[in-house]
Amino acid sequence: MKIKGYCQTAEILNTFAIFRLILRDKILKYAGVRENALGDNEYKGYEAGINSAMKNPFYFSKQ
């Protein structure tokens, strides 16, 4: 089941877990449209290996 044109939730979480295995000592952050893509399962990204999240205005700042 796709959510509003995004990948399936399980596919997104599997990708996070694979990146965590490959980049063990790096910081992985949520950014962008995670609320739309993951919905109520956003917390599962932290279980899959995400360290933190970026919020507005950090990734939409104008220079």
C-alpha positions, 0 to 999 in steps of 0.5 A: 500500500502506497501512501500519497505517492511515497514509498511504503513505510516498511521500505523506508524503514528498511532503508534507514536500517541499511544506512545505519549498518553501513554508516555505523559511526555517522549521524543520520537525521530526518529531514523533509516530508517524513510526516507525510511518508511515515505518518504515525510510524515516524517513531519507528525510524528512531528504532531503525537507526535515525539519531535526530530530526531537523525541523523548520526553519533549518532546511527551508532557510533563505539566505 
